[in-house]
Amino acid sequence: MTRQGLAKLREYEGRELRLEFFFYTNNPANAEALNAKLVKFGYDSRFGESADDPALFVTTGWTTPIRMDEPTVVDWIETMCRLGFANDAEFDSNSGAHKLAKQQ
């Protein structure tokens, strides 16, 4: 996430909000395996073919509520990056800031 994205999150400091996430891969089995792991986290997750590029598969959804402070959000981003790497998928680290928060 960019510094600008983190600055936007500061507007919500102390609140617990849901973040939208996106992962991209060229293998549908990787998208499905990643989706299963995200569902185990309790996230609302789904996967399918990318609308923009039929050679890509997207895993997307919303987190459970996450505390909006820099250490927590940075830790979440790092976890998502590692999860993407382990499943041969790219985590879009800017997605959470772009479509910030389904309020709980």
C-alpha positions as CSV (number, residue, x, y, z in Angstrom):
1,M,0.0,0.0,0.0
2,T,1.3,3.4,-0.8
3,R,1.9,6.1,1.7
4,Q,-1.1,7.9,0.3
5,G,-3.2,4.8,0.9
6,L,-2.0,4.7,4.5
7,A,-2.8,8.4,4.9
8,K,-6.4,7.7,3.8
9,L,-6.7,4.9,6.3
10,R,-5.7,7.4,9.1
11,E,-9.1,9.1,8.5
12,Y,-10.6,5.9,10.0
13,E,-8.0,5.4,12.8
14,G,-9.3,3.3,15.7
15,R,-12.4,2.0,13.8
16,E,-12.8,-1.5,12.7
17,L,-13.7,-1.8,9.0
18,R,-13.7,-4.4,6.3
19,L,-11.2,-4.1,3.4
20,E,-11.7,-5.3,-0.1
21,F,-8.9,-7.5,-1.5
22,F,-7.8,-8.7,-5.0
23,F,-5.4,-11.4,-6.0
24,Y,-4.4,-12.3,-9.6
25,T,-3.0,-15.5,-11.0
26,N,-2.8,-17.3,-14.3
27,N,-3.9,-20.6,-12.9
28,P,-7.5,-21.4,-11.9
29,A,-6.4,-24.0,-9.4
30,N,-4.2,-21.4,-7.6
31,A,-7.2,-19.0,-7.4
32,E,-9.4,-21.8,-6.0
33,A,-6.8,-22.8,-3.4
34,L,-6.2,-19.2,-2.4
35,N,-10.0,-18.7,-2.1
36,A,-10.3,-21.7,0.3
37,K,-7.6,-20.3,2.6
38,L,-9.2,-16.9,2.7
39,V,-12.6,-18.4,3.5
40,K,-10.9,-20.2,6.4
41,F,-9.8,-16.7,7.7
42,G,-13.6,-15.9,7.8
43,Y,-13.4,-13.6,4.8
44,D,-16.1,-13.3,2.2
45,S,-14.2,-14.5,-0.8
46,R,-14.8,-15.8,-4.3
47,F,-12.8,-16.5,-7.4
48,G,-13.3,-16.6,-11.2
49,E,-12.0,-15.4,-14.5
50,S,-10.9,-11.8,-14.8
51,A,-13.4,-9.6,-16.7
52,D,-10.5,-7.6,-18.1
53,D,-8.2,-10.5,-19.1
54,P,-9.4,-14.0,-19.8
55,A,-5.9,-15.3,-19.2
56,L,-6.1,-14.2,-15.5
57,F,-8.1,-15.4,-12.6
58,V,-9.1,-13.2,-9.7
59,T,-9.7,-14.0,-6.1
60,T,-11.6,-11.2,-4.5
61,G,-13.8,-10.3,-1.5
62,W,-14.0,-8.6,1.9
63,T,-12.1,-9.1,5.1
64,T,-13.6,-9.5,8.5
65,P,-13.4,-6.1,10.4
66,I,-9.8,-5.0,10.8
67,R,-8.7,-2.3,13.2
68,M,-7.7,0.8,11.2
69,D,-4.2,1.7,12.5
70,E,-1.0,1.6,10.6
71,P,0.7,-1.4,12.4
72,T,-2.4,-3.6,12.0
73,V,-3.0,-2.7,8.4
74,V,0.7,-3.1,7.4
75,D,0.7,-6.5,9.2
76,W,-2.4,-7.5,7.2
77,I,-0.8,-6.4,3.9
78,E,2.3,-8.4,4.7
79,T,0.2,-11.5,5.5
80,M,-1.7,-11.1,2.2
81,C,1.5,-10.7,0.2
82,R,2.9,-13.9,1.8
83,L,-0.3,-15.8,1.1
84,G,-0.3,-14.6,-2.5
85,F,3.3,-15.7,-3.0
86,A,2.6,-19.1,-1.4
87,N,-0.2,-19.6,-4.0
88,D,1.6,-18.2,-7.0
89,A,-0.8,-15.2,-7.0
90,E,-0.2,-11.4,-6.9
91,F,-1.8,-9.5,-4.1
92,D,-3.0,-6.0,-5.2
93,S,-1.8,-4.1,-2.1
94,N,-3.6,-0.9,-3.1
95,S,-7.1,-2.5,-3.3
96,G,-7.9,-2.1,0.4
97,A,-7.4,1.7,0.2
98,H,-9.3,2.2,-3.0
99,K,-12.5,0.6,-1.9
100,L,-12.1,1.1,1.8
101,A,-14.4,-0.4,4.2
102,K,-17.7,-1.9,4.5
103,Q,-18.6,-0.4,7.9
104,Q,-19.7,-2.8,10.7
